[in-house]
Amino acid sequence: MATRKLKMGMVGGGIGAFIGPVHRMAATLDNEAELVAGCFSSDPKKSLASGVMYHLNPARVYKTYHEMIARERALPDAERIDFVSIVVPNSGHFAIAKAFLEAGFNVVCDKPMTVSLAQAKILQQIVTKTNKVFVLTHNYTGYPMVKEAKAIVASGKLGKIIKIVAEFPQGWLAKLIANQENAIGMWRMDPKIAGGSNCMGDLGTHAHNLVRYITGLEIAEMCADITSFIPKAKLDDDGNLLVRYTNGARGVLFASQISAGEENPLAIHVYGTCGGIEWRQEDPNYLLVKDPAGTVTRYARGNSNLCKAAQANTRLPWGHPEGFIEAFANIYREAFHAIRCERADKKIPVIDAPGVEDGVAGLRFIETILASAKSKAKWTKMKK
């Protein structure tokens, strides 16, 4: 049984950030952790102001992440942070994660893990060498009904998987096609910060990760078409893939930021020789299971007939909706189990949360898309 809360540090996530507050809410939802330190911005004044807003001791609010590492390491073991959450733009993930891991800290990192496959492979080696916990927040795997979907596929109920459709359209950039105001100023559209892809690196990786998590299948080869509909944009805002999986299944995966009117409708359809399933993020408490005769059964989160993982990650009784923060918190809860083991010098267990291997897979996915989109060949094999 835990004797104290875990001490959380954060890099990024200062005043005005979107994903930083999500991480803080998720990490503290189960009362297992508390935010005690951070470097919340590359601007020291903003970092300090953020620390004041978060009611932190000013001595634990740092100007740089290098200062944070040095001063946290100097604290007695019982006082220093147990882990750090990295919630900066993509280009900062590798250097910050590398520095904290090599300094002996456990890491929770936002996705994508790095901006290149080469960086991802180096970070994987560092995680192995340091034997620290590394968790990547592909948060959609935290939904109970996603876990139920995984259990159904693993049970063989659907038969052999032959078709997968994954989609993640959003419309938040649609207005910039006609009105480019502030378009190029956004960091997600700057290759120096976002990496080689905007839309597919942000949304496409979520769809790809969801397919891998539910089906266990890997992509063998793909035919990719990516587009920048926004004038003068340097990175994609729309992407469409035809996919061949290693088991022979075929698939379609698309993501978009210019699909006018769409909010966050991540969805997946998995079809086997004996049935199919459908899950939608905007209606996350339900999973549809379909048989060849046309019968559709709706599985509801909170029911006792679900798999153990779905039940264990359900927080409220049936009929009381759960959503985005709770799914994120489920990822953190798994991370905390591993972190407590690491801090107690016990073997780090295998947990039901994305890790460094998923990060490497995500960068393979992105770089294969970019290679396929530039190639004149019909099919491009998945990068090694």
SULGIDA-V20333 format. One record per run of one state. SS is the DSSP state (~ for helix, > for strand, _ for the rest). FROM is the first residue (numbers start at 1). TO is the last residue. If there is no record, write none. Layout:
# SULGIDA-V20333
ss={SS & SS}
from={FROM & FROM}
to={TO & TO}
This chain:
# SULGIDA-V20333
ss={_ & > & _ & ~ & _ & > & _ & ~ & _ & ~ & > & _ & ~ & _ & > & _ & ~ & _ & > & _ & ~ & _ & > & _ & ~ & _ & ~ & _ & > & _ & ~ & _ & ~ & _ & ~ & _ & ~ & _ & > & _ & > & _ & > & _ & > & _ & > & ~ & _ & > & _ & > & _ & ~ & _ & ~ & _ & ~ & _ & > & _}
from={1 & 6 & 13 & 19 & 29 & 33 & 40 & 44 & 54 & 58 & 61 & 62 & 65 & 75 & 83 & 88 & 90 & 103 & 106 & 110 & 117 & 131 & 134 & 137 & 139 & 143 & 144 & 156 & 161 & 170 & 174 & 178 & 187 & 190 & 191 & 195 & 199 & 216 & 219 & 228 & 238 & 246 & 250 & 257 & 267 & 273 & 275 & 281 & 284 & 286 & 292 & 296 & 301 & 308 & 313 & 324 & 344 & 356 & 375 & 380 & 382}
to={5 & 12 & 18 & 28 & 32 & 39 & 43 & 53 & 57 & 60 & 61 & 64 & 74 & 82 & 87 & 89 & 102 & 105 & 109 & 116 & 130 & 133 & 136 & 138 & 142 & 143 & 155 & 160 & 169 & 173 & 177 & 186 & 189 & 190 & 194 & 198 & 215 & 218 & 227 & 237 & 245 & 249 & 256 & 266 & 272 & 274 & 280 & 283 & 285 & 291 & 295 & 300 & 307 & 312 & 323 & 343 & 355 & 374 & 379 & 381 & 384}
